[in-house]
Amino acid sequence: MTLERMKLTIDGPVAILAFNHQEVLNALSPQLLADFAKALDTIEDPASGVRCLVLTGEGRAFCAGANLQGDMGKREGGKIDAGAALETVYHPILRRLRNLPFPIITAVNGPAAGAGMSFAVMGDLIVAARSAYFMQAFRRIGLVPDCGSTWLLPRLIGRARSLELSLLGDRLPAEKALEWGLINRVVDDGEALNEALKLATELANGPTVALGLIRKLYIESTDNSFEEQLDLERQSQRTAGRAQDFAEGVQAFLEKRPAQFKGR
């Protein structure tokens, strides 16, 4: 598989997918997004053996958002429809990430702006370099936040802080993002990917069926009633309990040894 603007490395059960257009700080373009979708085809294939995904950026940035030097969207009645690509290109990728049956870790090695910030906060665990920052840059060019930002941010940091980021368009440094609860860890520059890989290795060698269900439970919880969530927990526990990893986990506990999970 040839990728021009994304870089995919599969190391055992861990997939490392990196934005790779360093000349424009990994800005999103049709080619990059096509490569993203192609890489997901491989990652989602059970034959790949992937049990955890790390998303990061090559070079100085995580992702600077949409590439404004390209086509700004299709025209309707002589006017640009800036949202057209969302429906046809961005949203399918975001849905695929949301529905992965295993955890996602984002290693934010540098600036994550606009849609790049949206991809960064899609991570179930988010590790950021100390000099990295997050930015809702849309208002600076007269657009609204997209790629799920207006759904994700209020659930992660609350309405007031989400509006502040989106209306003012200021940079949110990694340390402040950690203080706000937007991300999980801040590490020294150059160490974000290494830290993410440590976490990914632990998760990828864990009970993948249960971890995927945990991921789904917390995603669904934001829209479910208490009763609906209780029902979902019951269904998920039934599924987890039927997995081979549950039997192995119990046996390992009784034998006082580390469990050897197989992800099935």
N, C-alpha and C positions, 0 to 999 in steps of 0.2 A: 504494500500500500504506500503510495506516494502522497505526502502532505507538504504543501508549500508554505502555509502560514500557521500551522500547528505542529507540535512535536509530540509524538506518542512513544513512550517507553513502558514496556511491561516487564516488571521485575518480579517473577513468581506471581503471587496473588495480588500484587499492588500495581495499578496503572498510574503512570505520571503523565498528565496531559498538560502541555504548556502552550500558551499564546506565543506565537513566534513571528512577529513582524517588528523587530527592534527599532528599525529606522523611524517608525511612527509610534513608538512606545506601546506596541501591540494593539493599536487601534483596530476596531472591528470593521471588517470589510466583507463584501459578498464571498470572496475567495476564502478568507479566514473562517467564516461561518460554515461554508460548504465543507471545509476540511474538518471543522469541529463535528459536524454531523457524521462525516465519514469515519472519524475516529470513534465516535460513540457506537457505530455499527460493530466495530471490533470489540470494544469494551463490554457491550451488552451481550455478546455471543457467549453462551455458557462454555463453549470450547476454549475460550481465552483463559479461563480459570481465575479471572479477576474477582476479588472480594473486597476491594477498597479502591477508591479513586482519589488521587491527589491532583488538584487543579492549581496551576501556578503560571507565572510568566517568565519568559526568557529576558535576560538583560536587566535594565534599570527599572522597568515598570511591570506591574501586574497586568493592567489593561487600562488604556486611556479613554475608553468609551468608543463611540462610533467615529469612523474615519470621515471627517467632514470634507476631505478633498475628493471624495467619490460622489457617486450619484445620490442625491438627497431624497430620492423617492419618485414614484410614478406620478404623473400629472393627471388631474381631473379638471376638465374645463379650463385648462391653462394654468391651474394652480397645483403646487406640489402637495402630494399626500405623504407627509413625513411619517405617518404611521403604517404605511402599507407593508414595509419590510418586517414590522413587528409580527404581523399576522402570518406571513408566509415563511419567515426565516427564523426570527428570534424565538417566538413562542414555542414552536415545535421542539427546539433544543432545550428550553427551560422546562418544558413538560417532561422531557426524557430524563433530565437531571433529577427532577423532583420524584420521578417514579423508579429510579434505580433501586434494586433490591439489596443494596449494600451502602455503607457510609461514604460520604464525600468529605474530604478535608481540603480547605483552600489555604495555600501558602502564599500570602500576600507579600511579595518581595519588594514592592514599590508602590507608586501611585495606583489607586483603583478609583477611577472617575466615571461618572455617568453610568452607562450600561455595564462598564467594567466593575463598578461598585456592586451592581446587582448580582453579577456572577460571583463576586467575592463573598457576599453574605448568603449565597446559596449553600455554603458549606455547613455541614453538621458540626464540624469543629473548624475554627478559623484561627490560623497562626499568622501573625504579622511581624515584619521587620520593624525595628524601632523607628526608622526614618520613613516608613510607609505612611500614607494617609488615604483617607476616604473622602470622596467629594461628589455631591449631587450637583453636577455641573450643568444640568439641563437649562435652568433659568438664565444662565449666562448667554445662551443663544436663542432664548425665547421659546423654549419647549418645556414640556412637563416631564416629570420622572416616569420612567417606563421599565420594562423588563421585570415587572413584579415588585419594584421598589416600594410602591405605595401600599402594597399588601404586606411585604416583609418587614419594613422598617417600623411601623407602629407596633407590631407584635414583638419586635426585638428590643426597642428602646422607648416606646411610648409615642403618643401623638405629638406632644409639645416638642420633643427633640427632633422628631421626624420632620415636622413643619419648619423648624429652625434650619435644619440642614438643607431642605428643599427650597425654601423661600429666599434664603440668603446665599446659598451656594458656596459657603465657606469650606475650607479644608478642615477635616476632622483628623487630628494626628492619632497615630496608633495608640499611644498611651491614654489619650482621652477616650478613644473607642473602647479600650479595655475597661476603663473606669465606668463608662456608660453601660457596659454589659453587651456591647455589640459583637465583640470578639472574645476568644478564649485565652490567647497567650500572646505576649510580646517578647521577641527574642532579639539578640544583636543582629545587626545587618549582616547578610550573607548566611544566616542560620535558619531562616524561615523554612526552606525546603527540607533541611536536615531534621528539624524538629517535627515537621509534618510527616516525614517518612518514618520516624520513630513511632508516632501515633498510628500511622497507617499500617505498619507491620504488626503492631499489637492487635488492631482491629481485624486485619485480614486473616490473622491466625486464630481469631475468636469464633464464637458460634454465629456464623453469618446469617442463618435463618432468623435467629432471635434479634440480631442487631438490625437487620432490615426491617423487622416488625417494630422494633423500638422507634426507628426512624419514622415509619409510617404513623405510629401512634401519636407522636409529638406533632407531626405535620397536621394530622386530622384534628387534633385536640383544639386547635384555635377556632374551629368553626362548629365543633360538636357541642351539644348540651351535655350536662353531667351524665344523664341517663344514656345518651348515645355513646359517650366515651366508655362507660362501664360495659356496654354491649360489645364495643370494639375490643376492649381489653380481654373480654371473655373469649371472643373469636380468635384473637391473636394468641392467647395462651394455649388454646387447643392446637393451633397450628405449630407453635413452638414445641409443645409437648410431644408431638408426633415425630419430630425431627430426631435423627440419629445423635445429634450433638447433645440433646437433653439426656439421653441414656448414658452417653459418655461422661457428661458433666457430673451426673449423680454417682456413677461408678468411680470416677476419679476422686470425688469428695469422700466417698466411703473408704477408698483405698489410700487416702491421704497422699495423693500424687497430683502433679499438674495434668489438667485435661488436655487431650490431643484432639482438638476440634477439627472437623473436616469440611464444615460449611454445608452440611446436608442432614 
